[in-house]
Each structure stands twice: as structure tokens, then as C-alpha cells.
């Protein structure tokens, strides 16, 4: 094994690295994801026309949103994380995109009027089906990709133990029932368990620090022995494997 104190310094530096928006480019070349059987952007583009008024919930820094090349004047976004709100106000608002901050005690509330949007997007954010239905126009479309309840379960066990999962009953089937009960019709859906390989332990540290709700109380100091165990696994097989749980729904609001 590499020098333990050198590893500690590297992992502490990774733990302290800044993260903004929803930009994981720091992990480029250090994390390999199996492709999903669907492409989120392509799914969205099937249902989005330039004249549509679009809401992107929990937009992060707008990275995925901007890749859709939708007219900015027809876009509204919500975001709750203060550094990301700052980023949106700095990067998105000058383009003509409407930015609204939401707050942690009211994450599911949408600060827009009834029947306002043709399409509502939600990629990896919380939502309330009835609230989404309220802001959609009749026959409007809601598209969501979600992180399921089984996400990173084995990696979580290795790092912090098998504690309480942040989400229960959060899969395609349970969410389909929720949106149907709110008056939506399912147009498309899918679910997949996606294999991911981390190519260095520092990449795991960075990921675990960001996705803190899946790795409660994680820190390099408190989980140092577990990180050394991951380093042993890495040196034996060349990677650390994880499994991500993803599902998506495309839903039409009733008239």
C-alpha cells in the first residue's frame, strides 16, 4: 500500500475541494459510468418545442438545462442550495432565464402560478406530484429522472455502515403510483441499475462528501480505516465498483 500519511493528505485535500452547480467534471477520467439505456436529454427533446414555457426544478447550476438549447426567454428555474442560487443569478439570469430561490423547509413548493408551464423538468430533485400538476397547463408534460432507493448501497456500507437509507419506497413503481394518483398519465418510463467504477479512492472521497445524504457523517478522519480498506480493494482489482439506481418517468397532466 502507498504511504498512509501521503494518502491521508490526498484524501483530506479532496474532501476540502469546492463543489458548485451540479458539475462533476473533477471526476472526469476517474469515474467510469455504464451508459443508461435512455438519454435524459433526448427524452426531454422528444417533448419540448421552442415555443414551450419550461420549468427546470432544482436546476443546480443549470448545466443540464443549458445543454438543451431552449430559448432562455421561455425558461424558469428553481434552486435551493445558496451557492447554486448565486451561480444561477450570475450565469443564468443575464441570459434572460427567470431564477427563483426555494428554501429547505418548503422544497416541494413551486413559486409560480397555476397552469403556467408546458413542460416541467426535474432531474434528481424532490417533487410533489400535485404541485407539479398545479403549475402545468392541461396536457402539459412532466419529465423526471430520479436517484432510486438502492443507490450506492454497497459503497455506503463499506464507508459508513448500513445505517438508515435517506429514501424508502423510492423507485419507478412507487413514483408511478404517486403521479397517477395526482391525475397524470404515464407516457414513458424506465429503471436501471447502473454499474460505476471509481479509479482512485480520492474520487470516492469527493463523491461521498458531495452526496452527503447517502454517506451520513462521512469524513476522511472518521472513516479513515474504511478508506484504507477501499485502497486495498483498489490495489487488488484496479477499481472500486458501485451500483447506481436510476429511473425516469414521462407523464402527461390530464385536461
Secondary structure, DSSP 8 states (H G I E B T S, - for coil): ---HHHHHHHHHHHHT----TT--GGGTTTEEE---SS-HHHHHHTT--TTS-EEEET-TTSHHHHTT---GGGEEEEE-SHHHHHHHHHHTGGGT-EEEE--GGGTT---S-TT-EEEEEEES----HHHHHHHEEEEEEEEEEEE-TTTTHHHHHHHH-S---S-SS-SHHHHHHHHHHTTEEEEEEEEEEEEEEESSHHHHHHHHHHSTTTSTT--TTTTHHHHHHHHHHHHHHSSEEEEEEEEEEEEEE--
